[in-house]
Amino acid sequence: MKIFELKNWLDERLSISTLAAMAQKKEVPVHRQSIWYYFGGMTLFLFTVQVATGILLLLYYRPSSENAFESVQFIITEVKFGWLIRSIHSWSANLMIATLFIHLFSVFFLRAYYPPREITWLTGVVLLFIVICFGFSGYLLPWNKLAFFATKVGTEIAGVIPIVGRPALRFLRGGDDVTGATLTRFFGFHVAVLPATATVFIAIHVLLVQLHGMHVPQKYQHNYRRMKFVPNFILRDLIGWILAIGVLAALAALFPWELGEKADAFARARRHQAGMVFPFYVSNFEADTREDSRYGRRSARHHGI
């Protein structure tokens, strides 16, 4: 009896029965290209995995150049299943970007951006940009060497933009160089600014999808059937999410995300940048140098380095 009273109390205030009736009436088109409909829900599911694992990591992470690396190291080595949570967070970020690109290209090639869905398409493009910013800002947070120099190179790319390049570089770095201030700024972007912005655009995007429904390609306009959103489509979505959890668990367990070496802001960037971009060239250069040193000389082609 009390459960029934609670249900009525919630229904009066949240209109649960109305929302349930709307979900029961909603239908999804079924045709040969229907499989692409599931990548939007898959991307949203991976985003929720990111939020959940990110909150758990946030309990132990310390955003400073002195403590960031050590805090991640503590998560990996001391916190129970900390290594697994971090690996799931990292792998789900990569898979989310992959599913988002698949979703974007499927919408583009199926021409689902045609009227009246232009704003839905634009919000999706904005969400793609936000997700890329998520990846770029989160990459620096472990404060290892690879992330440090990758951020240095990435922000320098923004610095070459005419007129606004220099102010943009200083805004991203919090100064002229990549320092602890950059780490703190990227942390703020990653856990506050970007999640809030993403939540707003996701809400708008999902609302527009519910308003306009799923797009049916032109060649299937007169040759498709419909299925119920609840429970048919939801159950199929759920199967995909369970498979995604299995894939994430396997990747995290078999290929745990490595931490690397702690970043040194005073190290020479040129050698690390060359090693990241042209590793084969650096190794050949070192081999040739050792070979020439046997004869007490260095070849002329090395003098320009």
GIGI-V127431 format. One record per residue. N is the residue number from 1. PSI is psi as a letter, one per 40 degrees, with the letter a starting at -180 (none if undefined). Layout:
# GIGI-V127431
n:N psi:PSI
n:N psi:PSI
This chain:
# GIGI-V127431
n:1 psi:d
n:2 psi:d
n:3 psi:d
n:4 psi:d
n:5 psi:d
n:6 psi:d
n:7 psi:d
n:8 psi:d
n:9 psi:d
n:10 psi:d
n:11 psi:d
n:12 psi:d
n:13 psi:d
n:14 psi:e
n:15 psi:f
n:16 psi:d
n:17 psi:d
n:18 psi:d
n:19 psi:d
n:20 psi:d
n:21 psi:d
n:22 psi:d
n:23 psi:d
n:24 psi:d
n:25 psi:d
n:26 psi:h
n:27 psi:i
n:28 psi:h
n:29 psi:i
n:30 psi:h
n:31 psi:a
n:32 psi:d
n:33 psi:e
n:34 psi:d
n:35 psi:d
n:36 psi:e
n:37 psi:d
n:38 psi:e
n:39 psi:d
n:40 psi:d
n:41 psi:d
n:42 psi:d
n:43 psi:d
n:44 psi:d
n:45 psi:d
n:46 psi:d
n:47 psi:d
n:48 psi:d
n:49 psi:d
n:50 psi:d
n:51 psi:d
n:52 psi:d
n:53 psi:d
n:54 psi:d
n:55 psi:d
n:56 psi:d
n:57 psi:d
n:58 psi:d
n:59 psi:d
n:60 psi:e
n:61 psi:i
n:62 psi:h
n:63 psi:g
n:64 psi:i
n:65 psi:d
n:66 psi:d
n:67 psi:e
n:68 psi:d
n:69 psi:d
n:70 psi:d
n:71 psi:d
n:72 psi:d
n:73 psi:d
n:74 psi:d
n:75 psi:d
n:76 psi:d
n:77 psi:d
n:78 psi:d
n:79 psi:h
n:80 psi:h
n:81 psi:e
n:82 psi:d
n:83 psi:d
n:84 psi:d
n:85 psi:d
n:86 psi:d
n:87 psi:d
n:88 psi:d
n:89 psi:d
n:90 psi:d
n:91 psi:d
n:92 psi:d
n:93 psi:d
n:94 psi:d
n:95 psi:d
n:96 psi:d
n:97 psi:d
n:98 psi:d
n:99 psi:d
n:100 psi:d
n:101 psi:d
n:102 psi:d
n:103 psi:d
n:104 psi:d
n:105 psi:d
n:106 psi:d
n:107 psi:d
n:108 psi:d
n:109 psi:d
n:110 psi:e
n:111 psi:f
n:112 psi:e
n:113 psi:e
n:114 psi:i
n:115 psi:h
n:116 psi:f
n:117 psi:f
n:118 psi:d
n:119 psi:d
n:120 psi:d
n:121 psi:d
n:122 psi:d
n:123 psi:d
n:124 psi:d
n:125 psi:d
n:126 psi:d
n:127 psi:d
n:128 psi:d
n:129 psi:d
n:130 psi:d
n:131 psi:d
n:132 psi:d
n:133 psi:d
n:134 psi:d
n:135 psi:d
n:136 psi:d
n:137 psi:d
n:138 psi:d
n:139 psi:d
n:140 psi:d
n:141 psi:d
n:142 psi:e
n:143 psi:f
n:144 psi:i
n:145 psi:d
n:146 psi:d
n:147 psi:d
n:148 psi:d
n:149 psi:d
n:150 psi:d
n:151 psi:d
n:152 psi:d
n:153 psi:d
n:154 psi:d
n:155 psi:d
n:156 psi:d
n:157 psi:d
n:158 psi:d
n:159 psi:e
n:160 psi:e
n:161 psi:h
n:162 psi:i
n:163 psi:d
n:164 psi:e
n:165 psi:d
n:166 psi:d
n:167 psi:d
n:168 psi:d
n:169 psi:d
n:170 psi:d
n:171 psi:d
n:172 psi:d
n:173 psi:e
n:174 psi:f
n:175 psi:a
n:176 psi:d
n:177 psi:i
n:178 psi:h
n:179 psi:a
n:180 psi:d
n:181 psi:d
n:182 psi:d
n:183 psi:d
n:184 psi:d
n:185 psi:d
n:186 psi:d
n:187 psi:d
n:188 psi:d
n:189 psi:d
n:190 psi:d
n:191 psi:e
n:192 psi:c
n:193 psi:d
n:194 psi:d
n:195 psi:d
n:196 psi:d
n:197 psi:d
n:198 psi:d
n:199 psi:d
n:200 psi:d
n:201 psi:d
n:202 psi:d
n:203 psi:d
n:204 psi:d
n:205 psi:d
n:206 psi:d
n:207 psi:d
n:208 psi:d
n:209 psi:d
n:210 psi:d
n:211 psi:d
n:212 psi:e
n:213 psi:i
n:214 psi:h
n:215 psi:h
n:216 psi:h
n:217 psi:i
n:218 psi:d
n:219 psi:e
n:220 psi:e
n:221 psi:d
n:222 psi:e
n:223 psi:g
n:224 psi:i
n:225 psi:i
n:226 psi:i
n:227 psi:i
n:228 psi:h
n:229 psi:d
n:230 psi:h
n:231 psi:e
n:232 psi:d
n:233 psi:d
n:234 psi:d
n:235 psi:d
n:236 psi:d
n:237 psi:d
n:238 psi:d
n:239 psi:d
n:240 psi:d
n:241 psi:d
n:242 psi:d
n:243 psi:d
n:244 psi:d
n:245 psi:d
n:246 psi:d
n:247 psi:d
n:248 psi:d
n:249 psi:d
n:250 psi:d
n:251 psi:d
n:252 psi:d
n:253 psi:d
n:254 psi:d
n:255 psi:g
n:256 psi:i
n:257 psi:h
n:258 psi:i
n:259 psi:d
n:260 psi:a
n:261 psi:i
n:262 psi:i
n:263 psi:i
n:264 psi:h
n:265 psi:e
n:266 psi:e
n:267 psi:i
n:268 psi:h
n:269 psi:d
n:270 psi:d
n:271 psi:d
n:272 psi:d
n:273 psi:d
n:274 psi:d
n:275 psi:d
n:276 psi:d
n:277 psi:d
n:278 psi:g
n:279 psi:d
n:280 psi:d
n:281 psi:d
n:282 psi:d
n:283 psi:d
n:284 psi:d
n:285 psi:d
n:286 psi:d
n:287 psi:d
n:288 psi:d
n:289 psi:d
n:290 psi:d
n:291 psi:d
n:292 psi:d
n:293 psi:e
n:294 psi:d
n:295 psi:e
n:296 psi:f
n:297 psi:i
n:298 psi:i
n:299 psi:i
n:300 psi:d
n:301 psi:e
n:302 psi:e
n:303 psi:e
n:304 psi:e
n:305 psi:none
